[in-house]
Amino acid sequence: MKSGWQNSLLQTCILLLASVLVIILFISYSASMGYWGFPLDDAWIHQVYARNLVFHGEWAFNPGEPSGGSTAPLWSLLLSVAFLISVQPVVWVAILGCLTLLGIGLLAENLFRTWSPKYTSTIPWIGLFFILEWHLIWAAASGMETALFSGLILGVFWTLRENNRRYWLAGLLIGISTWIRPDGMTLLGPAFMFVILRSGDYNKKVRHLAEVLGFFLLLFIPYLIFNLMSAGDIWPTTFSAKQAEYQTSLSLPLLERVWMIFLPFLAGGGVILLPGVLASVWIALQKRMLPVLTMFAWMLGFILLYAIRLPVNYQHGRYMMPAMGCYFLIGLWGMAQVMNRWQETRLIWVAKRFWIGTLAVIVFAFLYLGIKAYQTDVAIIETEMVRTAGWIKQNTPPESRIAAHDIGALGYFANRKIIDLAGLVNPEVIPIIRNESALSDYLEASEVDYLVTFPKWYPHLVVGKELLFSTGGLVSLQAGGENMAVYSWRVNK
C-alpha cells in the first residue's frame, strides 16, 4: 500500500504528463497544418510589452511611449523571460501553459478531496477532467493570462477551507491576481464572506479580515501606483477600452446578456455538469458547506458583473473561462454528492456508469473539437494579422505611422509606430472609439500614413482610401469573417 506522499507524487506525475501531452497536441496539430503562433492577436500585445521590457527597459508598446495596454503586467513579466534566455515565444508559452494546467489540475483535485472525504482514488480523476477540458487547454496555449488567472482563483479558494487558518495567504493571492487581471479584486468578496460566516468569536473574525485586507493591499496599492506611472491612471487602459468598444451590447435585456455569456460554460462537459451545479447549492446549504457556497456566490457575481459591464462571449467565452473552473468543480462535487445519496442497486450502478461514461465521451469529443478550433484561431491570426504585418514591414518606410484596431502582430512583426484604434495604447481614442468621423479627424491630427483594418469594422473610414493590400486568406472567409486590408491614409506621400 502506497503512503500519502507516494500517492501525491504519482498523481502529480500523472497530471504533469497529461498537461504536457494536451499542450503539445494543440500546438503541434496547428503547426502540422502550417500555423505556428497564437489564437489571439492580443497575445502578441503581451509579447511586445515583454520584448520592450527586456530590450529597452521600459513598459511600452511603442518604444519611448510608456502605456497601459497590457492588462496583465505579471503575465507580460513572465513572458519576458523568453527574451532573456532566447526561447521562441510560442515554446515559452507552451512551457508556462503546461505548468499552469498542472497547477489547475492539482488545485482542483486537492479541493475536491477536501470537500469529499469519500473520494480516495489513486488516479486523480478530477484533476484529469480539468486538464482535458478544452477551454482550459485553449487558454493555457493562447499566450494570454487567462489560464494563470483561473489557477489563482482556485488557489484563493484552496485557502478558504474549513481547516485553514492562513488568511494572509488568501489576501496575498488575491493581491497577486490583480496583477494578472483587475477582476481579481472581486475575490475579496468570497474571502470576506467566508471569514464572516465561519463560526468563531468577533475578535478572531476582525483579525482574520484584517489579514486578508492587509496582505491584499500590500500588493494592490503597488499595482495602482504602477498603472498610474505607466498609463496616467490607476486602472489599465484596457479596463475602459473594452467597455467602450462593446457599449452597444448593453442595450440587450440583462437576462439575455447573462444567458449569452453563460452559454460557453455548456460547450463541453459543462452541459452534463449543470444538474450537479444546481444540486450543489441545495446540498451545500444543508451541510453548511461554506467553501462551496462562497465559490458559487463568487461565480454568480462574476457572471453578473460581466453581464452588466462587458456582455460578450466571443473567442469561446474567453472572459468567462476563469469562472469555468469553479463551475466545473462545483458541478462535479454536486453530482458526486447526488450519486452518493442514491441507494446502491443494479439500476443505480448502471446509471452512475452511464453518467460518468457520457461525461467522458463529451469531454473527449470536445477535446477534438477544441484542437480544431485552436488551429482555426491560430490560422486566422497568422493569415490575417501576421501576414499583414509582414507586408507592412516589407512595403512601407520604417518611419511610417500605422493606424490599426488589431495592433498585436503589427507591433511585434512590423516594427512601425502604431496608432491604436482600440484605445489600449492610445487611451484618448476611447471616447470616440465607435465615432468614425471623430476617428478620421484624430488620424489626420496624428499624421497617420496607413490604415490597417477589416473593412467592415470601419465602413465609412475606408471610403475613398486607396486599397494597397488585402491578405486574401481563406481561413477567415471560411469562418464567416473577412480579409484584413491596408489603405493609404495620406494622399500626398
Secondary structure, DSSP 8 states (H G I E B T S, - for coil): ---HHHHHHHHHHHHHHHHHHHHHHHHHHHHHTT--S-S-HHHHHHHHHHHHHHHHSS-BSSTT-B----S-HHHHHHHHHHHHTT--HHHHHHHHHHHHHHHHHHHHHHHHHHH-TT---SS-HHHHHHHH-HHHHHHHTTTSSHHHHHHHHHHHHHHS-TT---HHHHHHHHHHHHTT-GGGGGGHHHHHHHHHHSSS-HHHHHHHHHHHHHHHHHHHHHHHHHHHHHHSSSS-THHHHHHHHTGGGGGS-HHHHHHHHHGGGGSSTHHHHHHHHHHHHHHHHHHT-HHHHHHHHHHHHHHHHHHHH----HHHHGGGHHHHHHHHHHHHHHHHHHHHHS---HHHHHHHHHHHHHHHHHHHHHHHHHHHHHHHHHHHIIIIIIHHHHHHHHHS-TT-EEEES--HHIIIII--EEEETTSSS-GGGGGGTT-HHHHHHHHHHTT--EEEE-GGGSTTTTTT-EEEEE---HHHHHTT----EEEE--S--
